[in-house]
Amino acid sequence: MASTDKQKQLQSLLRLSHELGNPRQPLAILGEGNASARLGRDRFLVKASGSRLGILTRHDIVECRADILLALLDRRRVPDAIIDDALMASRVAADAKKPSIEALFHAYLLTLPDTEFVGHTHAPNINSILCSPRAKEFATKRVFPDEVVCCGVESVFVPYTDPGLPLARAIREGTQSFLKKRRCGPRVILLENHGVITLGGTVEAVLAAMCMAEKAAQIWLGASGLGGPTFMTRGHIRRIAGRPDEEIRRKALKL
């Protein structure tokens, strides 16, 4: 990738990170969450471990080699020390900070078609549902049209899994099942008792899916106190997903 293109991706990743960590909309606080950007077929940028999304700087972003991390996903019973060594070995610059442990799932997700950016937060309204018995239902149902437009007809649901390599494997498994079923990539991945991942070809797409999923969760919680929510039918969801005017709106919004 040319230097100018890399700088553009870096600036876009900083913008995405600052929006995800914006204190006015606390999707992620302190060291929570992470974000990444693809640099080509085999390299990507990701937030450094322990850094804060809202005040992220270029020094808190690590360029990584994807192949070193992807190779771990096919190995079984990998000790934590080996995973740490692989994370450090994946750095393009030897003096760069340690990548987030969740760089493992970012490396995989950035291989998906039409995916240039990935964001992960612990959004409070979404997590309120993901920490409840209705978590899977939130992934498979929709409550209003713009949720379909920004988040897709359905989300990937991943049962609680230990963060790190086990979680990266579970995300890959769930995403591959989704791809086989839907014949397209997901916009939203929901992690039980953990948080939410959104992905797309633009920063705007990642932010739209994240913010709309959080709004949907807030509406879910409000409707639950009134005997709901009432869900859209599969026919209504398909209609919204396929409407020509909604496709025009997606393009205008860079979704």
N, C-alpha and C positions, 0 to 999 in steps of 0.2 A: 504494500500500500504506500502511495506517495506521502511525503511528509505533510503536505497541505491537507490531504484527506485524513491523516491521523490526527492532526490538530483540530480538524472540524469535528471528528468523532469525540475527541477529548472534551472540547467545549460543550458539545451536546450532552455528553455524559454528566458533566458538572451541572448543567442546567437541569437535567432530569433529577439528579441527586438532591439539589437544593429545593426543588419542588416537592419531592417525596419527604424531605426532612423539614419542610416549612413549619415553624412552630404555630402558625395561625391555623393549620389543619394537621393536628398531630397524628399523622399516619405512622411515624417512626420517631422515637425520642432517644436521647443519649446515643449509645452505639448500636441501636437496633437497625435492622434492615440492611440492604445493599443494592447495588445496581451495576450493570455491565453494558459494554458496547462491543460489537464485533469489529475486528480490524481486517478481516479477510478469512480465508479458509482455515487457517491454523493459529491465529492469534486473536486475543481479545483484551479489553481493558476491564478491570474490576476494582471495586472499593477495597482498600486495605483493611485488615482485621483491626477492630477496635475504633476505627475512625467514625466520625459523625456525619451523616448525610447532609444535614442542614448547613454545615460550615465546611464541607469537603473542599480541599484544594487539589491542585494537580499533583502535589507531593503525596497525597493520600490515595492516588490511583496507581494500580500496578498493571503493567503489560505482561500478559502470561502466554505461554505456549499451550495450546489446547490439548495437543496429543499426549502430553505427559499426564494430564489429569484424566482425560478420557480413558486412558489405558487402565486406570484403577477401577473403573466401573465394572470391568469384566473379571476382576480378581475377587476371591472370597477370603474372608477372615484376615483382612489387612490390618496390622497393628497401627495404633495411633501414631507411633513414631515414624512409621513408613509413610503415612499420609502427610505428616508434617514435613518430612523430607521432600516429598513430591511437590508440595505446595511451594516450598522454597526453590526447588529445582526448576519449577515452571516459570520463574521470573526471567524476563528477558534481560533486565539490568540486575547485576549481582548485588547492588547496594539498595535496591528497592525494598519497600516494606513487605511484610508477610501478607499474602492475599487472604481474604476472608475464607474461612473453611467452606463457605457456601459457593466459592468459586467452582467447586466440583459440579454443582447443578447448572451454574451459569455456562460452563464449558459445553455441556450437553445441549441446553436450550438454544444457544446461539448457533447450533448446527441446523436448526429447523428452517425450512423455507420461509422467506419473507420476514425473518427475525433479525433485526439489527440491534435492538435494545431490550434489556430485561430489568424489571424493577421488583423489589421484594420489600414488603413492609409488614408491620404488626398492627394494622389498622384496627382501632378499638371496637367499632361497631361490627366489623366482619368477624373479629375474634370473639365477640360476645356470642355469635352464632356458632363459630367453629369450636367453641368450648361447651357447646350444648348438645343434646341428643338429636338436634335437627340439622346438624352440620351438612350431612350428605344431601339432604333435601334442598338446602340453599344452593348447592352445586348443580343440581339437575332441573330446577324449576326457575321460572322467571315471573316477575310481578308487574313490569311495565315496559312499554316499547323501547325506550332509550337504553334500558338494560340489555336488550337483545342487540341493539345497534352497536353499542360500545363493548359489550362483554361476550357477545356470541350467544348462540342458542343454548349452550350448556358449558359448564366448567369442568375441568379435571378435578377429581377429589382424591386426595392422598391421605389415608388413615395415619394417625400419629406414628412417626418414625424418628429414631434418634438422629439429630442433626449431624451433618457430615456425609460420609460415604454411604451409609444406609439410606439416608434421605435422598441423596442424588440418584441412587438406584431406583428407589420407589417412585420418584418423579419421572424418571425415564420410562419405567414400566407403565405408569398411569398415562403418560403422554402418548406412548406407542399404541396403547389400547384405544385412546381417543382418536388418534390418526386413522386407525383401522376402521373404527366405527363411523367417523364423521368425514373422512377423506379430506380433512383440512386441519391445520394446526389450531390449538386452543388460544384464546385471548387471555384466559384467567385460569390459574391453578390454585386450588384451595388446600391448605395444609392443616389438618385437624389439630386443634390445640396449639397452633403455632402462628400461622399468618397466611399471607396472600402473595402470589406472584402474578405479574402481568407482563406480557411480551408483545412485540410488534415491530413493524418496519420503521417507525418513527418515534421520536420522543413523545409527540402528541398522542399517538396510539396507546403507548404505555400509560401515560398519565390519564387519558380518558377512561381506559378500562379500570384503572385503580380507583379513580374518584367516583366513577359510576357504580362500581361494586360496593364501595363504602356507602354511597347514597342508598343503594338497594338494601343494604344491611340495616341502615337506619330506618328505612320504611318498613322492612320486615319487623323490626323490633316494635315500632309504633303500632303496626297493624295487629301484632300478636296480642296486644292489650285490648283489642276490640273484637277478638274472636277470629282473627285472620292469621296470615294473609290469604287473600283470594288470588289464585294463580291464573296466569294466562294459559289457554289451551294450547296443545301442540300445533293445532292448525293456525291459531293466531300468531304463534311464534314463527312458524314457517313463512307466513304471509309477510310479517315485518322484515324478516331476514332476506326475503327475496324481492321486496318492492323496489322498483327502479328509482323512485325518488329518494329512498333511503341510501341507495348506492351513491347517488349524486352527493348526498349530504356527507357520507363517509369520506368521499374524495375531497370535499371542501374542507373537512375537519382534519385531513391527513390521517385518517384511520385505516 
